[in-house]
């Protein structure tokens, strides 16, 4: 792969110019698994020999890598990915200027910190001291450790002389290839070895910064626009998030409108179910993921942003619904059946609703709809959406003239996305489908709609949902 040259160059540089208290090696598995042995001298890790692996991403340096440890230390779980600021748990923060040397040095310092993130342990100082004293003997029970490091322990006693050959050359900060000044640009105000870059490398890194981030604006960072080192805005800019997603969704974006259905994909739903199984005790996380698992969402607005209600999360009882109908004196007798759903994570105190009524009634009596939207009309049946207070006013009129009851579909809360965010979800894996009133409310139809809906072609933002990412 194209990144192997850079990885090999970094490994050779570290072997020529070692990191203090760190030894690295690679196994027959290849250069994407960099094994390390770190020796610690300070309390409470006196004489700790920490054996582990830096698992390099196949998209390095545009995607974060992960640390795993095999030595019991009381600091980290064994054989589990460890959450750090530069790990795959924080892809939005990873920078292509990070290198293997810096990652190892940073992780060495991280061992002395106290954190409660994924992969970290809350262990007593006494236990950590005990683990440290026994660490070398424990490591000797690991076959690969013996093959890679047992005969190299004396290297910790050598004095390290910093003679970093990579740092002495005029080179691109991203690919680490040396070049002439004519082929390099100065993208920001960084100095020294971070001063220069190839324009192509910079633009590729900016695009990958976007692709590595969540589609949700809350979790996005502007590292594609602002250098994370000197904090100044880049003088050069590749395509924006909006431009990229419009390019990837060009066959779907024109169809993304009120009345369409958003379907969570099988791949994303299977992945979500695995996360739910692994985090059953994290109620807030599980609830949030449930919204987007085997979901059918009716788009109800497509103006400055997109709104929609989830049709696949029925609930038997809702305190918000009870409080709402009591406050607004909603007459339940107007409805022959009431179905309550979790409509989405936003505005949970507001109850939205859908009814289906004969469209000829609206025309004959010249009913002017305020705060109510006609989502779809088929065979003289109209699907109407609005806040329950306004839907109830219309239902009163309908019942007065026709003496008929209607079925009420009530939704606790609503879902919302920006234009760019919803395009991002389609880029990843979500599916788009047309509304069919005859199938409403789409009971047990997720699998059919997901299989037969409109899908975005595979693109660089498509999610792979690998189990290794869990």
C-alpha positions as CSV (number, residue, x, y, z in Angstrom):
1,X,0.0,0.0,0.0
2,X,1.1,3.6,-0.6
3,X,1.6,4.3,3.1
4,X,4.0,1.5,3.7
5,X,7.0,3.5,2.5
6,X,6.3,6.2,5.1
7,X,5.8,3.6,7.9
8,X,9.0,1.8,7.0
9,X,10.9,5.0,6.9
10,X,9.7,5.9,10.4
11,X,10.5,2.5,11.8
12,X,14.1,2.7,10.4
13,X,14.5,6.2,11.8
14,X,13.5,5.0,15.3
15,X,15.8,2.0,15.0
16,X,18.7,4.3,14.0
17,X,17.7,6.9,16.6
18,X,16.0,5.1,19.5
19,X,13.4,6.6,21.8
20,X,14.5,6.8,25.4
21,X,13.1,3.9,27.4
22,X,11.3,2.4,24.3
23,X,12.3,-0.5,22.1
24,X,10.3,-1.4,19.0
25,X,10.1,-4.4,16.7
26,X,7.9,-5.8,14.0
27,X,6.8,-9.4,13.6
28,X,6.1,-11.6,10.6
29,X,2.6,-10.1,10.6
30,X,4.0,-7.0,8.8
31,X,4.7,-3.3,9.5
32,X,1.2,-2.4,10.5
33,X,1.7,-4.1,13.8
34,X,4.6,-2.3,15.7
35,X,5.4,-4.1,18.9
36,X,7.0,-2.1,21.7
37,X,8.6,-2.6,25.1
38,X,8.6,0.4,27.4
39,X,10.6,0.5,30.7
40,X,9.4,2.8,33.5
41,X,11.4,4.0,36.5
42,X,9.1,6.3,38.4
43,X,6.5,5.6,41.1
44,X,4.2,3.7,41.0
45,X,5.6,1.9,37.9
46,X,9.1,1.3,39.2
47,X,10.7,-1.3,37.0
48,X,7.6,-1.8,34.8
49,X,8.3,-3.5,31.5
50,X,5.2,-2.7,29.5
51,X,4.8,-4.9,26.4
52,X,2.3,-3.9,23.8
53,X,1.4,-3.1,20.2
54,X,0.8,0.0,18.2
55,X,-1.7,-1.2,15.5
56,X,-1.2,1.2,12.6
57,X,-4.3,2.0,10.5
58,X,-4.3,0.9,6.9
59,X,-5.2,4.5,6.1
60,X,-2.2,6.0,8.1
61,X,-1.3,8.8,8.3
62,X,-4.8,10.0,7.5
63,X,-6.5,7.8,10.1
64,X,-5.7,7.1,13.8
65,X,-4.0,4.0,15.1
66,X,-4.5,2.1,18.4
67,X,-2.5,1.0,21.3
68,X,-3.0,-2.4,23.0
69,X,-1.0,-3.8,26.0
70,X,-0.2,-7.4,26.9
71,X,1.5,-6.8,30.3
72,X,-0.8,-6.6,33.4
73,X,0.0,-3.2,34.9
74,X,-3.1,-2.0,36.7
75,X,-3.2,0.9,34.3
76,X,-4.7,-0.7,31.2
77,X,-6.9,-3.7,30.3
78,X,-5.1,-6.5,28.6
79,X,-5.5,-6.9,24.8
80,X,-8.1,-4.1,24.6
81,X,-7.9,-1.0,22.5
82,X,-7.0,2.0,24.7
83,X,-8.7,5.3,24.3
84,X,-6.2,8.2,24.0
85,X,-6.5,11.6,22.3
86,X,-4.8,10.2,19.2
87,X,-6.6,6.8,19.0
88,X,-9.3,5.6,16.7
89,X,-11.8,6.6,19.4
90,X,-11.0,10.2,18.5
91,X,-10.6,10.1,14.7
92,X,-11.8,13.7,14.6
93,X,-8.7,14.9,16.4
94,X,-6.1,12.9,14.5
95,X,-3.6,14.8,12.4
96,X,-1.5,13.6,9.5
97,X,1.5,15.3,10.9
98,X,1.5,12.9,13.8
99,X,4.1,10.2,13.4
100,X,5.0,6.9,15.1
101,X,7.8,8.4,17.2
102,X,5.5,11.0,18.6
103,X,2.7,8.5,19.2
104,X,5.0,6.3,21.2
105,X,6.4,9.2,23.3
106,X,2.9,10.4,23.9
107,X,1.7,7.0,25.1
108,X,4.7,6.7,27.4
109,X,3.6,9.9,29.1
110,X,0.0,8.8,29.1
111,X,0.9,5.7,31.3
112,X,1.6,8.1,34.2
113,X,-1.7,9.9,33.8
114,X,-4.9,8.9,35.5
115,X,-7.8,8.4,33.1
116,X,-11.1,6.5,33.1
117,X,-11.5,6.1,29.3
118,X,-12.0,2.9,27.4
119,X,-9.2,0.4,28.1
120,X,-8.1,2.1,31.3
121,X,-8.3,0.6,34.8
122,X,-9.0,2.1,38.2
123,X,-6.5,0.2,40.3
124,X,-4.8,0.8,43.6
125,X,-1.3,2.1,43.8
126,X,-0.2,-1.0,45.8
127,X,-1.5,-3.3,43.0
128,X,0.3,-1.3,40.3
129,X,3.6,-1.5,42.3
130,X,3.1,-5.2,42.6
131,X,2.3,-5.6,38.8
132,X,5.4,-3.6,38.0
133,X,7.8,-5.7,40.0
134,X,6.5,-8.9,38.3
135,X,6.1,-7.5,34.8
136,X,9.3,-8.9,33.3
137,X,8.7,-12.4,34.5
138,X,5.1,-12.3,33.3
139,X,6.2,-11.1,29.9
140,X,8.6,-14.1,29.7
141,X,5.6,-16.3,29.5
142,X,4.5,-14.7,26.2
143,X,6.2,-16.5,23.3
144,X,6.2,-13.4,20.9
145,X,7.7,-11.2,23.6
146,X,10.6,-13.7,24.0
147,X,11.2,-13.7,20.2
148,X,11.1,-10.0,19.8
149,X,12.6,-8.5,23.0
150,X,14.1,-11.0,25.5
151,X,17.6,-10.6,24.0
152,X,17.3,-6.9,23.6
153,X,16.8,-5.8,27.3
154,X,20.3,-4.4,27.5
155,X,19.3,-1.7,25.0
156,X,17.6,0.1,27.9
157,X,21.0,0.7,29.4
158,X,22.4,2.5,26.3
159,X,22.6,6.3,26.3
160,X,20.3,7.8,23.7
161,X,21.9,10.3,21.3
162,X,19.4,12.3,19.4
163,X,20.5,12.3,15.7
164,X,17.2,12.2,13.9
165,X,18.0,12.1,10.2
166,X,14.4,12.7,9.2
167,X,14.3,16.0,11.0
168,X,17.4,17.3,9.3
169,X,16.1,17.3,5.8
170,X,13.8,19.6,3.8
171,X,10.7,17.4,3.6
172,X,7.0,17.2,3.4
173,X,5.4,17.2,6.9
174,X,2.9,14.6,5.8
175,X,4.5,12.0,3.5
176,X,8.0,12.6,5.1
177,X,9.6,12.6,1.6
178,X,12.4,15.1,1.1
179,X,12.1,17.4,-1.9
180,X,13.2,20.7,-3.3
181,X,11.7,24.0,-2.2
182,X,10.1,24.4,-5.7
183,X,7.8,21.4,-5.1
184,X,6.8,22.3,-1.5
185,X,4.4,24.9,-0.1
186,X,4.2,26.6,3.3
187,X,0.6,25.8,4.3
188,X,0.5,27.7,7.7
189,X,2.8,29.4,10.2
190,X,4.5,26.3,11.5
191,X,8.3,26.4,11.6
192,X,11.0,23.8,11.5
193,X,10.2,20.4,10.1
194,X,6.5,21.2,10.1
195,X,7.0,24.2,7.8
196,X,6.6,22.5,4.4
197,X,4.2,20.2,2.6
198,X,3.3,19.0,-0.8
199,X,0.0,20.6,-2.0
200,X,-1.3,17.2,-3.0
201,X,-0.5,15.7,0.4
202,X,-2.1,18.7,2.3
203,X,-5.3,18.5,0.2
204,X,-5.5,14.7,0.7
205,X,-5.0,15.1,4.4
206,X,-7.8,17.8,4.6
207,X,-10.2,15.5,2.8
208,X,-9.3,12.6,5.1
209,X,-9.8,14.8,8.2
210,X,-13.4,15.2,7.0
211,X,-13.9,11.6,6.2
212,X,-12.6,10.5,9.6
213,X,-15.1,12.6,11.5
214,X,-18.7,11.9,12.5
215,X,-21.5,13.2,10.4
216,X,-22.9,14.9,13.6
217,X,-21.8,18.6,13.8
218,X,-21.3,18.2,17.6
219,X,-18.4,15.8,17.1
220,X,-16.7,17.6,14.2
221,X,-13.6,19.7,14.4
222,X,-12.2,22.2,11.8
223,X,-8.8,20.6,11.5
224,X,-9.3,20.5,7.7
225,X,-9.3,24.3,7.8
226,X,-7.1,25.2,10.8
227,X,-3.6,23.7,11.6
228,X,-3.9,21.8,14.9
229,X,-0.2,22.7,15.7
230,X,0.1,26.5,15.1
231,X,-3.7,27.1,15.2
232,X,-3.7,29.3,12.1
233,X,-5.9,28.9,9.1
234,X,-4.4,27.0,6.2
235,X,-3.6,29.1,3.1
236,X,-4.8,26.2,0.9
237,X,-8.1,24.4,1.2
238,X,-9.4,21.2,-0.6
239,X,-13.1,20.5,-1.0
240,X,-15.4,21.3,1.9
241,X,-17.6,18.7,3.7
242,X,-20.6,20.0,1.9
243,X,-18.9,19.8,-1.5
244,X,-17.7,16.2,-0.8
245,X,-21.0,14.9,0.4
246,X,-22.9,16.5,-2.5
247,X,-20.5,14.8,-4.9
248,X,-21.0,11.4,-3.2
249,X,-24.8,11.7,-3.0
250,X,-25.5,13.3,-6.3
251,X,-27.9,10.5,-7.3
252,X,-29.9,10.9,-4.1
253,X,-29.7,14.4,-2.9
254,X,-32.4,15.6,-5.3
255,X,-34.8,13.0,-4.0
256,X,-34.3,14.0,-0.4
257,X,-37.5,15.8,0.4
258,X,-40.6,15.8,2.6
259,X,-42.5,12.6,2.5
260,X,-39.5,10.4,1.8
261,X,-38.4,7.7,4.2
262,X,-35.0,7.4,5.7
263,X,-34.0,3.8,6.5
264,X,-31.1,2.8,8.7
265,X,-29.0,0.2,6.9
266,X,-28.6,-3.4,7.8
267,X,-24.9,-2.9,8.2
268,X,-25.3,0.0,10.6
269,X,-28.1,-1.7,12.5
270,X,-26.1,-4.9,13.0
271,X,-23.2,-2.8,14.2
272,X,-25.4,-0.9,16.6
273,X,-26.9,-4.1,18.0
274,X,-23.4,-5.3,18.9
275,X,-22.6,-2.0,20.6
276,X,-25.9,-2.3,22.6
277,X,-25.1,-5.9,23.7
278,X,-21.6,-4.7,24.9
279,X,-23.0,-1.7,26.8
280,X,-26.3,-2.9,28.3
281,X,-25.6,-1.0,31.5
282,X,-25.0,2.3,29.8
283,X,-28.7,3.3,29.5
284,X,-28.1,6.7,27.9
285,X,-25.8,5.2,25.2
286,X,-28.2,2.3,24.5
287,X,-31.2,4.7,24.2
288,X,-29.4,7.0,21.8
289,X,-28.3,4.0,19.6
290,X,-31.8,2.5,19.6
291,X,-33.1,5.5,17.7
292,X,-31.0,4.6,14.7
293,X,-31.3,0.8,14.7
294,X,-33.6,-0.9,12.2
295,X,-35.3,2.5,11.9
296,X,-37.8,3.9,9.5
297,X,-38.0,7.7,9.6
298,X,-40.6,9.9,7.9
299,X,-39.1,13.2,6.7
300,X,-41.5,15.9,7.6
301,X,-39.6,19.1,6.7
302,X,-36.8,19.8,4.2
303,X,-36.4,23.6,4.2
304,X,-33.4,25.1,6.2
305,X,-32.9,21.7,7.8
306,X,-34.5,18.3,7.9
307,X,-37.0,17.0,10.5
308,X,-38.5,13.6,10.8
309,X,-40.3,11.2,13.1
310,X,-39.2,7.6,13.8
311,X,-42.0,5.1,13.0
312,X,-40.3,2.0,14.5
313,X,-40.2,2.8,18.2
314,X,-43.6,2.2,19.7
315,X,-44.1,2.7,23.4
316,X,-46.9,1.7,25.7
317,X,-46.9,4.7,28.0
318,X,-45.4,8.1,27.9
319,X,-45.4,10.6,30.8
320,X,-44.7,13.4,28.3
321,X,-47.8,12.3,26.3
322,X,-50.0,12.2,29.4
323,X,-48.8,15.6,30.5
324,X,-49.3,17.1,27.1
325,X,-52.9,15.9,26.6
326,X,-53.8,17.0,30.1
327,X,-52.4,20.4,29.6
328,X,-54.1,21.0,26.3
329,X,-57.3,19.0,27.2
330,X,-57.0,16.6,24.2
331,X,-60.2,14.6,23.8
332,X,-59.2,10.9,23.5
333,X,-62.7,10.1,22.4
334,X,-62.1,11.6,19.0
335,X,-59.7,8.7,18.2
336,X,-60.6,5.1,17.6
337,X,-57.0,4.1,18.4
338,X,-54.0,5.9,19.8
339,X,-50.5,4.7,19.0
340,X,-47.5,6.4,20.8
341,X,-43.9,6.3,19.4
342,X,-40.6,7.7,20.4
343,X,-40.3,10.2,17.5
344,X,-36.7,11.2,18.2
345,X,-34.2,12.6,20.7
346,X,-35.1,16.3,20.2
347,X,-38.0,18.3,21.9
348,X,-39.2,15.4,23.9
349,X,-41.8,17.5,25.7
350,X,-43.6,18.3,22.5
351,X,-46.0,15.7,21.1
352,X,-46.2,15.6,17.3
353,X,-48.8,13.5,15.5
354,X,-50.0,12.0,12.3
355,X,-53.6,11.3,11.1
356,X,-55.0,9.9,7.9
357,X,-58.2,11.5,6.7
358,X,-60.2,11.7,3.4
359,X,-58.8,14.5,1.3
360,X,-62.2,15.3,-0.2
361,X,-63.3,16.6,3.2
362,X,-60.5,19.2,3.2
363,X,-61.5,20.3,-0.3
364,X,-65.3,20.3,0.3
365,X,-65.2,22.4,3.4
366,X,-62.2,24.5,2.2
367,X,-60.2,23.7,5.3
368,X,-57.2,26.0,5.7
369,X,-54.4,24.1,7.3
370,X,-52.2,26.2,9.6
371,X,-49.3,24.6,11.4
372,X,-50.3,21.3,9.7
373,X,-48.6,19.8,6.7
374,X,-49.9,17.5,4.1
375,X,-47.1,15.0,3.7
376,X,-48.7,12.8,1.0
377,X,-52.0,12.2,-0.7
378,X,-53.0,9.0,-2.4
379,X,-56.4,7.7,-3.5
380,X,-58.2,10.6,-1.7
381,X,-56.4,9.8,1.6
382,X,-54.1,12.5,3.0
383,X,-51.4,11.9,5.6
384,X,-51.2,15.0,7.8
385,X,-48.5,15.9,10.2
386,X,-48.2,18.6,12.9
387,X,-48.0,19.2,16.6
388,X,-50.8,17.3,18.4
389,X,-52.6,20.5,19.6
390,X,-53.2,21.6,16.0
391,X,-54.0,18.1,14.7
392,X,-56.5,17.8,17.5
393,X,-58.3,21.0,16.4
394,X,-58.6,19.7,12.9
395,X,-59.8,16.3,14.2
396,X,-62.6,18.1,16.2
397,X,-63.8,19.7,13.0
398,X,-63.6,16.4,11.1
399,X,-65.5,14.5,13.7
400,X,-68.2,17.3,13.9
401,X,-69.0,17.0,10.2
402,X,-68.4,13.3,9.6
403,X,-69.1,11.7,13.0
404,X,-66.1,9.6,12.3
405,X,-63.1,8.8,14.5
406,X,-59.5,8.6,13.2
407,X,-56.4,6.7,14.3
408,X,-53.9,8.9,16.0
409,X,-50.1,8.3,15.7
410,X,-48.5,10.4,18.4
411,X,-44.7,11.0,18.6
412,X,-42.8,12.0,21.7
413,X,-40.1,14.2,20.3
414,X,-38.6,14.6,16.8
415,X,-35.4,14.0,14.9
416,X,-33.4,16.7,13.1
417,X,-30.4,17.0,10.8
418,X,-28.6,19.7,8.9
419,X,-28.4,19.3,5.1
420,X,-24.8,18.3,5.3
421,X,-25.4,15.9,8.2
422,X,-28.2,14.0,6.5
423,X,-26.1,13.7,3.3
424,X,-23.3,12.3,5.4
425,X,-25.6,9.6,6.8
426,X,-26.6,8.7,3.2
427,X,-22.9,8.6,2.2
428,X,-22.2,6.2,5.0
429,X,-25.0,3.6,4.5
430,X,-28.5,4.9,5.1
431,X,-31.2,4.1,2.5
432,X,-33.9,6.3,1.0
433,X,-37.4,5.1,0.1
434,X,-40.7,6.6,-1.2
435,X,-43.7,7.0,1.1
436,X,-46.7,4.7,0.4
437,X,-49.8,5.6,2.4
438,X,-51.2,2.1,1.9
439,X,-48.3,0.7,3.9
440,X,-48.4,3.3,6.7
441,X,-47.2,3.0,9.5
442,X,-44.9,0.4,7.9
443,X,-45.2,-2.3,10.6
444,X,-42.5,-5.0,10.1
445,X,-41.4,-3.4,6.8
446,X,-37.9,-2.3,7.7
447,X,-36.2,-5.3,6.1
448,X,-38.1,-4.9,2.9
449,X,-37.6,-1.1,2.6
450,X,-33.9,-1.4,3.5
451,X,-33.4,-4.1,0.8
452,X,-35.3,-2.3,-1.9
453,X,-34.6,1.4,-1.2
454,X,-32.2,3.8,-2.9
455,X,-28.6,3.6,-1.8
456,X,-25.6,5.8,-2.3
457,X,-22.8,4.1,-4.3
458,X,-19.8,3.1,-2.4
459,X,-17.6,6.1,-1.6
460,X,-14.7,7.1,0.6
461,X,-17.1,8.0,3.4
462,X,-19.0,4.6,3.3
463,X,-18.7,2.9,6.6
464,X,-17.2,-0.6,6.8
465,X,-18.6,-1.4,10.3
466,X,-15.7,-3.7,11.1
467,X,-15.9,-5.6,14.4
468,X,-12.4,-4.5,15.2
469,X,-13.8,-1.0,15.6
470,X,-16.0,-2.0,18.5
